[in-house]
Amino acid sequence: MVGDFAGVAISGSLPPGAPGDGYARIARIARAAAPGRSLPLLVDAYGPALAAVLGERPTVVKVNAAEAGEASGVPVVDIGSAV
């Protein structure tokens, strides 16, 4: 490992041509570089990149209503459906 880090924040769009699971790959690489540590993973993404990185069990996921609905398959139209 080069240097030391306390967590990983992933946000925004993947660059054109990047694999849809690019953020998930980054998460796996970061956690592998910190064996024996609980490495927080903070994610603000959408679409296929969000769907793929959810399998890595991020610590925090920031989504809006549309992104949450797309990722969960449950339309988010009010507080009840958001919960």
C-alpha positions, 0 to 999 in steps of 0.5 A: 500500500502506498500511503495511508487512508481512512476511507474512500469516497466515490461520486459522480459519473464513470468516464465514457468507456469505463466498465459499469462495475468500475466503482465496485472494482475501486471499492474492492481494490481499496478494501484489499489495500487495507486488510484487517481494517474496516474501511468506510466506503461513501458512494454517490452514484447512479444507474449501473454503477450504483447497482454494482457497488451496492454489492460491496456494502458501502457504509453510506449511500447518497441517492435522490428519490429517482436513484433510490427507486431505480436501484430498489425497484420501488418508486419513491414518491413520498416519505413512506415509500422512501423508508 
